[in-house]
Amino acid sequence: MTRKIINVFALAIIFIGFGLRTYQLGNDSFWNDEAGQAIAAIQPTVGEMLAIIRSHAMAMPFDYFVSRGTSIVGVMETIMRFPSVVWGTLTLALYFVFSKKLCQPKVALLTTWLLGLSAYHIHYSQEMRFYSALSFFYILSTLFLFRYINQPSKLTWGLFIFTTSLGSYFHPYVLLSIVNGFLYIAIIYPPARINDKKLLALVVSSITLGITFLPGYLYFGADQNYAYDIFQYGGSLIQILAYGLGWKVFPYTEISPTFGIWELLNIGFAGVGTIVVYTNYKYYKEFVSIIISVFIQIALIILADWIKGYWFISRQIVHLMPIVMILTSIGVVGLVEYLSRPFKFSSVKNFAFVGVMIIFGLSAVPRLTDYYNFQKSNGRQIVSELIQKSKTTEPIFVIPGYEEKIYRFYLLQTTSSNDIIQELKPTSWEQLQYDTSKIPGDIYLITTALMSDEQYNHLELLGFTPLLQPEVGWHGSRLLLVRYQQ
């Protein structure tokens, strides 16, 4: 398979990846975090937007500015999520370039294919949040850093500093790309040959990046401290890592297994890739440096969460997942080449390689189907029903209370609904009975469609009946109930 053919295939894969990331982009309503960013983006002034950003956990402003720009075009989900599609698609192209520099072209092609089909990567390429931009700037920063180490110049150093500084104001974890540089030098160069100038340049770069990021940290995150357990919402460390690195899948539907053929192939070939890398260490030294760096970065992320009292969750390492996919691709290419040795014709090797790509593609279909069936939120539909049914003086309680912002955003898009917005009332299961006991008129309640029998019975005793319920009561879907005048 010639380089030209591989490049053509890579371009086709990138176009397929773009299509998968635009498919059904606006079907679902904004979920809680997206709604928070949307509300910030549509504030009348930049100052008011920045004030909201400061209330979000370690959020940097640039992704919000992008959302503010797209909101000028329109506040529909398709429009405001589209920048994430762009970041996600460009990330595919960058990983083709990156993995081709680290390994051989077939590894780069397969890595791009795996990332393009990854439901997890598509998920975050279809959200109006900063995770897609994080993945893009992280790998772009690493590319410039490796280029500077190998071919030092003021231009490449400047590009690295600019890209990393810019990216850090989308997400702070872009700064962790500098760890790749230190590990690269430590692994590639023997102790006696380590270039002091390059090490000094990395130290100076680290200090420079720290200085450029310091104002953002002081303004947006220095005062933020929480009291969560480190694994409060993500489960065990192994489980979080498995989800974050693509070795376990988010249960997008109620019947979806979290482990299937796609995950088995990725893990299995990653194991083969580990053997290939070990037996060909000299050839894969550059890749070894970045794999070791990945686990150091994960440790640093967990440390940062612990210091801030925040929880560690899989989406915090979504930008590191493609590195592990390179290991899987190395395993595939290495095994295909080993098994094809008895055959004299290179076409046998190429057919086998394409066959494995097809197998990966088929294994991704169930995951993609489940993802596209997953409903992030039905807030838009609930607000539409409220506008039709409720009066301006009827309270609307929301459980959990912090999701009030979802419905406020959609109500803000209807000029006649300002009075209804005033009736949105955050509450909790413990507080609901007290909050509603002194209200004689109609009361609306929005809560998760996934309720325990105890919670459902509690609502029945309080007189609530379903008014709008989703077809599938799963994760992001919410239930609208009403208690008519007593």
Secondary structure, 3 states (H helix, E strand, C coil): CCHHHHHHHHHHHHHHHHHHHHCCCCCCCCCHHHHHHHHHHCCCCHHHHHHHHCCCCCCCCHHHHHHHHHHHHCCCHHHHHHHHHHHHHHHHHHHHHHHHHHCCHHHHHHHHHHHHHCHHHHHHHCCCCCHHHHHHHHHHHHHHHHHHHHCCCHHHHHHHHHHHHHHHCCCHHHHHHHHHHHHHHHHHCCHHHCCHHHHHHHHHHHHHHHHHHHHHHHHHCCCCCCCCCCCCCCCCHHHHHHHHCCCCCCCCCCCCCCCCHHHHHHHHHHHHHHHHHHHCCCCCHHHHHHHHHHHHHHHHHHHHHHHHCCCCCHHHHHHHHHHHHHHHHHHHHHHHHHHCCCCCCHHHHHHHHHHHHHHHHHHHHHHHHHHHHCCCCCHHHHHHHHHHHCCCCCCEEECCHHHHHHHHHHHHCCHHHHHHHCCEEECCHHHHHHHHHCCCCCEEEEEECCCCHHHHHHHHHCCCEEEECCCCCCCCCEEEEEECCC
